[in-house]
Amino acid sequence: MGRSSMRGEGTRPRGRHDGPPGDGTGVASGGRPGRSGHGRRERPAPPEGGQGGAGPNRRTRRATKGGRRRILRWAASVLALLILGTGGAGYVYYKHLNGNLRKEDLTLGDKQMADHKANAAGQTPLNILLIGSDARDSTANQKLGGAKETFGGTPLADVQMLLHLSADRSNISVISMPRDTMLKMPKCTDPDSGKVYPASTVDVQTNESLGRGGPGCTVAAWYELTGITIDHFMMIDFAGVVSMADAIGGVPVCVDANVYSHTGDGKGSGLKLEEGTTSVKGEQALQWLRTRYGFEDNTDLGRTKAQHQYLNSMVRELRKGTKLTDPGKLMDLAEAATSALTVDKGLDTVKKLYDLAEELKKAPTDRITMTTMPNVYGTGQFSGRVYPKPEEAEQVFRMVREDIPLDGKASKRKTPVAKDQAAPAAEIAVSVRNATSTDALGPARGRASTVKELLTDAGFARATVDAQNVEAADRTGVLYPSADMEGDAQAVAKALGIPASQVKKSADVSGIVLAVGADWREDGAYPAKAAEEKTPDSANPLNGADEKACMHVNPGFTW
């Protein structure tokens, strides 16, 4: 299926290294996340000519103008990491664009991903894995990627970014996983050959997942590590990045000193820029996205930060609406995008990509947050690799799983006072569940009974234990079915010191339910601090509206 990937230089488990001109990384710079089907139907092109052969009639002219308006509306709707389709080009061209897209299975793992839980408004989030591949499987990729000894080799997923669009479409969070991250690989089955790659018994570098059957194994590896349900993936290779960057046009990037990414032994991306802001496109954009030697500490972590800056800048440029107002340029971009991407089978048409773009554009630029998975360096033979940082990486993963914005704005927002007034505590019926089990541990014994006694002591005489429902929950929460019970639910939370943000409306309950989560496995008062909704500083969050971001140049690579 033409799988591709992107690689950077440096030590690898299989001893691969890059040669000129690049230090290899891919960029998942095009994503059109989301789900298909928002009730739109394809419209056939309007007929030519009018009645009586006197040229286009008014209906035709209106349809033609409507087509132009649709194209321009599409341009305005493009979000960072999205590749634009073209909507007014006619059915034949539409089918052509659909044929350009390469499609593969979403996941190759044998662990079924959990369904999303809807919020009170019935909305669900969208999670899209963006993959940059380093394949040297074509003349164009070989020219751009260098490293002749790797030509035709197994591709690596050297860029991996998870894009999360919140259920209410108010914000976007992105988590990058460094390509040097070590983790356990899940069992994957190649859908073409049927070859089974058994689960690894030792830690493996994350970018090797792509060579275990395709991008669906990268998806499976992410799910295994994070527990985040992934709805779609998009993958792009070297040549795809260049064609997309050319079609998009220049994107401004900044360095705090002159930089030349080049070493005496031929490593480096070849990027050469003067201090300040430069608009990059085409091959120079690829160089920026692949630069390792020359940024920060010459590691993949600095390169990830540079990718975040580029993508945020690209969002801002596209949202200005000045780059893609020409229908011809839009068609060039649609051609480049569909030819460059490999997507999962749930994104098999341009229309589905467009519908998803419509969802993504709802999040404003200043609510986009780019982060890197908190990590620590390994030791011994893995000293050049990184591992997820205990607790802090899980904090980021949990926030995404629970649809908590990484920009922290939700936690700062005051919870509205319930319109429903709470009944006296003695009259409120509360069902308490033991939801404390985790993947590693079973439910903590007696937690529902213990917390039920705390409620009884607080005056909730009608508190009972639900021993039948023990569905696991990471965090303790109070659920209620309808607005007329919201006040009662908040009263329960207040009595136990549970944050009001953890009181949620749910269609899965018929009364007030207190689910004692894995964050309250021990006796005592509820540890509210354990549920703090804050992105760790180690995730290096970058806001999408930050126009002052500038890459720090390593002193050894200035000129």
C-alpha positions in Angstrom: 0.0 0.0 0.0 3.0 2.3 -0.3 3.6 2.7 3.4 6.0 5.4 4.3 7.6 7.0 7.2 10.2 9.5 8.3 13.3 9.1 10.2 15.9 11.3 11.9 19.5 10.5 12.5 20.9 9.1 15.7 21.5 5.6 17.1 18.7 3.2 16.4 18.1 -0.4 17.7 18.9 -1.7 14.2 21.9 0.4 13.7 20.4 2.7 11.0 21.7 6.2 10.6 21.0 9.0 8.2 23.2 10.5 5.6 22.9 13.8 3.9 20.9 15.8 3.3 18.7 15.1 6.3 18.6 14.0 9.9 15.2 12.5 9.3 11.9 13.0 10.8 8.6 13.0 9.3 5.9 15.4 9.9 2.3 14.6 10.4 1.5 17.9 9.1 -1.7 17.1 7.4 -4.5 15.7 9.3 -8.1 15.7 8.7 -9.3 14.2 11.8 -12.8 13.3 12.7 -15.7 11.1 11.7 -17.6 11.0 8.6 -21.2 11.7 7.9 -22.7 15.0 9.0 -25.8 14.7 6.9 -24.4 16.3 3.8 -25.0 14.8 0.4 -22.9 15.1 -2.7 -24.4 17.5 -5.3 -23.9 16.8 -9.0 -22.4 19.5 -11.2 -25.0 21.9 -12.6 -26.0 21.3 -16.3 -24.4 23.4 -19.0 -26.4 25.8 -21.0 -29.9 27.1 -20.4 -33.3 26.6 -21.8 -33.5 27.5 -25.5 -29.7 27.4 -26.0 -29.2 31.0 -25.0 -26.4 30.2 -22.5 -26.5 29.5 -18.8 -29.8 30.2 -17.1 -30.1 32.0 -13.8 -30.3 28.7 -11.9 -27.1 27.6 -13.5 -25.3 30.9 -12.7 -26.5 30.7 -9.1 -25.2 27.1 -8.9 -21.8 28.1 -10.3 -21.5 31.0 -7.9 -22.5 28.7 -5.1 -19.7 26.3 -6.1 -17.2 29.1 -5.9 -18.5 30.1 -2.5 -18.2 26.5 -1.3 -14.6 26.4 -2.4 -13.8 29.7 -0.6 -15.6 28.5 2.5 -13.5 25.3 2.4 -10.4 27.5 2.4 -11.5 29.4 5.5 -12.3 26.1 7.3 -8.8 24.6 7.0 -7.2 24.0 10.4 -3.7 23.1 11.3 -2.9 19.5 10.5 -5.8 19.3 8.0 -5.4 18.9 4.3 -8.0 20.6 2.2 -10.1 18.9 -0.4 -11.9 20.8 -3.1 -15.7 20.8 -3.2 -16.8 22.4 -6.5 -14.7 20.5 -9.0 -17.3 18.0 -10.3 -18.0 14.4 -9.7 -15.3 13.0 -11.9 -12.6 15.0 -10.3 -14.1 14.2 -6.9 -13.7 10.5 -7.7 -10.2 11.1 -8.9 -9.3 12.7 -5.6 -10.9 9.8 -3.7 -8.8 7.4 -5.7 -5.6 9.3 -4.7 -6.1 8.4 -1.1 -4.4 5.3 0.2 -6.4 3.5 2.8 -5.4 0.9 5.5 -6.9 -0.7 8.6 -7.3 1.6 11.6 -5.7 -0.9 14.1 -3.8 -4.1 13.7 -3.9 -4.9 17.4 -6.1 -7.6 19.0 -7.2 -5.3 21.8 -10.6 -3.6 21.0 -10.6 0.1 21.7 -13.3 1.3 24.1 -16.2 3.4 22.8 -16.2 7.1 23.6 -18.5 8.3 26.4 -20.8 11.1 25.3 -20.9 14.3 27.4 -24.2 15.8 28.7 -25.0 17.2 25.3 -24.5 13.9 23.6 -21.2 14.9 22.0 -18.1 12.8 21.7 -14.4 13.8 21.2 -12.3 12.9 18.2 -8.8 11.5 18.4 -6.6 11.4 15.3 -3.0 9.9 15.2 -0.8 11.8 12.8 2.2 9.8 11.6 5.2 11.0 9.7 7.1 8.2 8.0 10.6 7.9 6.8 10.3 5.4 3.9 12.9 5.6 1.2 10.6 3.7 -1.2 10.5 6.1 -4.1 13.0 8.2 -6.0 11.5 11.4 -4.5 11.7 10.0 -1.0 15.3 8.7 -1.5 16.4 12.1 -2.8 14.9 13.9 0.1 15.8 11.4 2.8 19.4 10.5 1.9 20.9 7.6 3.9 21.4 5.3 0.8 21.9 2.3 3.0 18.3 2.5 4.1 16.8 2.6 0.6 14.0 0.1 0.4 14.2 -0.7 4.1 11.4 -1.1 6.6 9.9 2.3 7.3 9.8 3.9 10.7 7.1 6.1 12.3 9.5 8.9 13.3 6.8 11.5 13.9 3.7 10.6 16.0 1.3 13.2 17.2 -2.1 12.5 18.7 -4.6 15.3 18.0 -7.6 15.5 20.4 -10.7 17.5 19.5 -12.8 18.1 22.5 -16.4 16.8 22.6 -17.8 20.3 22.7 -15.4 21.4 19.9 -14.0 24.2 22.0 -10.4 23.2 22.0 -7.7 21.0 20.5 -4.9 19.2 22.4 -1.9 17.6 20.7 0.5 15.2 22.3 3.8 14.3 20.5 5.6 11.1 21.4 9.4 11.4 20.8 10.5 8.8 18.2 13.1 7.5 20.7 10.5 6.5 23.2 10.8 2.9 24.5 7.7 0.9 25.1 6.2 -2.6 24.9 4.8 -3.4 21.4 1.4 -5.0 21.2 0.7 -8.0 19.0 -0.1 -6.9 15.4 -1.2 -8.8 12.3 -0.2 -7.6 8.8 -3.5 -7.4 6.9 -1.8 -8.0 3.6 0.5 -10.9 4.3 -1.2 -12.3 7.4 2.1 -12.2 9.2 1.7 -12.0 13.0 4.1 -9.9 15.0 3.9 -11.1 18.6 3.8 -8.7 21.5 7.3 -7.7 22.5 8.7 -9.0 25.8 11.3 -6.2 26.0 11.1 -2.5 25.4 11.2 -1.5 21.7 11.6 2.0 20.2 8.2 3.4 19.3 9.0 4.3 15.7 9.5 0.6 14.9 5.7 0.0 15.2 5.2 1.1 11.6 7.2 -1.9 10.4 5.0 -4.4 12.2 2.2 -4.4 9.5 1.6 -0.7 8.9 0.2 2.4 10.6 -2.5 0.3 12.3 0.2 -1.2 14.6 1.3 2.4 15.5 -2.3 3.0 16.5 -2.4 -0.2 18.5 0.8 0.8 20.3 -0.6 4.2 21.3 -3.8 2.7 22.6 -1.8 0.1 24.6 0.3 2.8 26.2 -2.3 5.6 26.8 -5.7 4.0 26.9 -6.9 6.8 24.5 -9.4 5.6 21.9 -8.2 6.6 18.5 -10.7 7.3 15.8 -8.5 7.9 12.7 -4.9 8.1 11.5 -3.2 10.0 8.8 0.3 9.3 7.5 2.5 11.3 5.2 6.1 10.8 3.8 9.0 13.0 2.8 7.7 13.8 -0.7 4.2 14.4 0.7 5.5 17.0 3.1 7.3 18.9 0.3 4.3 18.8 -2.0 1.9 19.9 0.8 4.3 22.7 2.0 4.5 24.0 -1.6 0.8 23.9 -2.1 0.1 25.7 1.2 2.8 28.4 0.6 5.2 29.9 3.0 4.9 29.4 6.7 6.9 31.8 9.0 9.3 30.3 11.5 11.8 31.9 13.9 15.3 31.1 15.1 17.2 33.1 17.8 20.5 32.9 15.9 21.8 32.0 12.5 21.6 28.2 12.1 23.1 25.6 9.8 22.1 22.0 10.5 25.2 20.2 9.2 28.0 18.2 10.8 31.4 17.3 9.6 30.4 13.7 9.0 27.4 14.6 6.8 24.6 14.6 9.4 22.0 17.2 9.7 19.0 18.4 7.7 20.8 21.0 5.7 18.6 23.8 7.1 20.3 27.2 6.8 18.5 30.2 8.1 19.4 33.7 9.3 18.4 34.9 12.8 14.9 36.1 13.0 11.7 35.1 11.1 11.8 33.4 7.7 8.9 32.1 5.6 9.7 28.5 4.6 8.0 26.1 2.1 8.7 23.1 0.0 12.0 21.3 0.7 13.1 24.0 3.2 9.9 23.4 5.2 10.8 19.7 5.3 14.3 20.6 6.5 12.9 22.6 9.3 10.6 19.8 10.4 13.5 17.3 10.2 16.1 19.3 12.0 17.6 17.7 15.0 21.2 18.9 14.9 21.1 22.6 15.5 18.0 23.0 17.7 18.1 23.0 21.5 20.2 20.1 22.7 20.4 18.3 19.3 17.9 15.7 20.3 14.5 14.6 19.1 12.9 16.7 21.9 14.1 20.0 20.3 12.9 18.8 16.9 9.5 18.1 18.3 9.3 21.6 19.6 10.2 23.0 16.2 7.4 20.9 14.6 4.9 22.4 17.1 6.0 25.9 16.2 5.7 25.2 12.4 2.2 23.7 12.8 0.9 26.5 15.0 2.2 29.0 12.5 0.6 27.1 9.6 -2.7 27.2 11.4 -2.5 31.0 11.8 -1.5 31.5 8.2 -4.3 29.4 6.9 -6.9 31.0 9.1 -6.0 34.4 7.9 -7.7 33.3 4.7 -5.1 35.0 2.4 -3.2 32.0 1.1 -6.0 29.9 -0.5 -8.5 32.3 -2.0 -7.7 31.2 -5.6 -9.7 28.1 -6.8 -6.7 26.9 -8.8 -4.5 26.9 -5.8 -7.1 25.0 -3.8 -7.2 22.3 -6.5 -3.4 22.1 -6.3 -3.6 21.6 -2.6 -6.4 19.1 -2.9 -4.3 17.1 -5.4 -1.2 17.3 -3.2 -3.1 16.4 -0.1 -4.9 13.4 -1.4 -1.8 12.1 -3.2 0.4 12.5 -0.1 -1.8 10.8 2.5 -2.4 7.3 3.7 -5.5 7.2 5.9 -7.6 4.7 7.8 -10.6 3.2 5.9 -13.0 5.4 7.9 -11.6 8.5 6.0 -11.8 7.0 2.5 -13.4 10.0 0.8 -12.7 13.7 0.4 -16.2 14.5 1.6 -15.4 12.7 4.9 -12.2 14.7 5.3 -14.1 17.9 4.6 -16.8 17.1 7.1 -14.1 16.4 9.7 -12.4 19.7 8.8 -15.7 21.4 9.5 -15.6 20.0 13.0 -12.0 20.9 13.6 -12.3 24.5 12.5 -14.7 25.2 15.4 -11.8 25.3 17.9 -10.2 28.8 18.0 -6.5 29.1 17.5 -5.9 30.3 21.1 -7.5 27.0 22.3 -4.9 24.8 20.5 -2.3 23.4 22.8 0.8 21.5 21.6 2.6 19.3 24.1 5.3 16.6 24.2 4.8 13.4 26.3 6.6 14.0 29.6 9.7 11.8 29.5 12.9 10.8 31.2 16.1 9.5 29.7 16.9 5.8 30.0 20.1 4.4 31.4 22.8 2.0 30.3 22.2 0.6 26.8 19.1 2.9 26.6 20.8 6.1 27.6 20.0 7.7 24.3 16.3 6.8 24.5 13.4 8.1 26.6 10.6 6.6 28.6 7.2 8.1 29.6 7.8 10.0 32.8 5.9 8.3 35.7 2.8 10.1 36.8 3.3 13.2 34.6 2.9 11.3 31.3 -0.2 9.5 32.7 -1.5 12.9 33.9 -1.5 14.1 30.3 -3.0 10.9 28.9 -5.7 10.9 31.6 -6.7 14.5 30.8 -7.1 13.6 27.1 -9.0 10.4 28.0 -11.4 12.5 30.1 -11.6 15.3 27.6 -10.0 17.9 29.9 -8.4 20.7 28.0 -4.6 20.8 28.2 -4.6 24.6 28.2 -6.1 24.6 31.7 -8.9 27.0 30.9 -11.6 24.6 31.9 -10.2 24.2 35.4 -10.1 28.0 35.8 -13.7 28.4 34.7 -16.1 28.6 37.5 -18.6 25.8 37.6 -22.1 27.3 37.1 -24.4 27.1 40.1 -27.1 24.5 39.5 -30.5 26.0 38.8 -32.0 23.0 40.6 -31.9 23.6 44.4 -30.7 20.6 46.4 -33.1 18.7 48.6 -32.2 18.1 52.2 -29.4 15.6 52.5 -31.6 13.1 54.3 -34.0 13.0 51.3 -31.3 12.4 48.6 -30.9 8.9 47.4 -27.3 8.0 46.4 -26.0 4.8 44.9 -22.3 4.2 45.6 -20.2 2.1 43.3 -16.7 0.6 43.7 -15.0 1.8 40.5 -11.5 1.6 41.9 -10.1 -1.2 39.7 -7.2 -0.4 37.2 -5.5 -2.4 34.5 -2.9 -3.5 37.0 -5.1 -3.8 40.2 -8.5 -5.2 40.9 -11.1 -3.2 42.8 -10.0 -2.1 46.3 -12.0 -4.1 48.8 -14.8 -2.5 50.6 -14.4 1.0 49.1 -18.1 1.5 48.2 -19.2 0.5 51.7 -16.7 2.7 53.4 -17.6 5.8 51.3 -21.3 5.0 51.8 -20.7 5.3 55.5 -19.0 8.7 55.0 -22.2 9.8 53.2 -24.4 8.5 56.0 -22.3 10.3 58.6 -22.8 13.5 56.5 -26.6 13.1 56.7 -27.3 11.2 53.5 -29.5 8.6 55.1 -30.7 7.1 51.8 -27.1 6.2 50.6 -26.8 2.6 49.4 -24.2 0.4 47.8 -24.5 -0.9 44.3 -22.6 -4.1 44.3 -23.6 -5.1 40.8 -22.0 -2.3 38.9 -18.2 -2.0 39.3 -17.2 -0.4 36.0 -13.8 1.1 36.4 -13.2 4.9 36.6 -9.9 6.7 36.8 -11.4 9.5 38.9 -14.2 9.6 41.4 -17.3 11.2 40.0 -20.9 12.0 40.9 -23.3 11.3 38.0 -26.9 12.5 37.6 -29.5 11.8 34.9 -31.3 15.1 34.5 -31.2 18.8 35.3 -33.8 18.5 38.1 -31.2 16.4 40.0 -28.1 18.5 39.4 -28.4 20.3 42.7 -28.6 17.1 44.6 -25.5 15.7 42.8 -23.5 18.8 43.7 -24.6 18.5 47.3 -23.2 15.0 47.4 -19.9 16.1 45.9 -19.6 19.1 48.3 -20.2 16.9 51.3 -17.2 14.7 50.4 -14.9 17.4 49.0 -15.2 16.2 45.4 -14.5 19.0 42.9 -17.6 20.3 41.2 -16.0 19.7 37.8 -16.4 15.9 38.6 -20.2 16.2 38.8 -21.5 15.3 35.4 -24.8 14.6 33.7 -25.0 11.1 32.3 -27.5 9.2 30.2 -26.2 5.9 31.8 -27.7 6.5 35.2 -31.3 6.8 36.5 -30.5 8.5 39.8 -27.6 10.0 41.7 -24.6 7.7 41.4 -21.2 8.2 43.2 -18.6 6.2 41.4 -15.5 5.8 43.7 -12.6 5.9 41.3 -9.1 4.6 41.2 -7.9 8.0 42.7 -9.6 7.1 46.0 -8.5 3.6 46.8 -7.3 4.4 50.3 -9.3 5.3 53.4 -9.7 8.9 54.5 -11.0 12.1 52.9 -11.2 12.4 49.1 -7.7 13.4 47.9 -8.9 16.2 45.7 -5.3 17.2 44.8 -4.9 13.9 43.0 -7.5 15.0 40.5 -5.8 18.3 39.7 -6.6 19.3 36.1 -3.2 20.8 35.2 -0.9 20.0 32.4 2.6 19.3 33.8 5.3 21.8 32.8 7.4 18.9 31.6 4.9 18.6 28.7 6.2 21.9 27.3 2.8 23.3 26.3 2.7 25.7 23.5 -0.4 27.8 22.7 -1.5 28.0 19.1 -1.8 31.8 19.2 1.7 32.3 20.5 3.4 34.3 17.7 6.6 35.0 19.7 7.7 31.4 19.8 11.3 31.1 18.5 13.6 28.1 18.3 16.8 28.2 20.4 19.8 27.5 18.2 22.5 25.2 19.6 25.7 27.3 19.8 27.6 24.6 17.9 25.5 25.1 14.8 25.6 28.8 14.2 27.4 30.6 11.4 
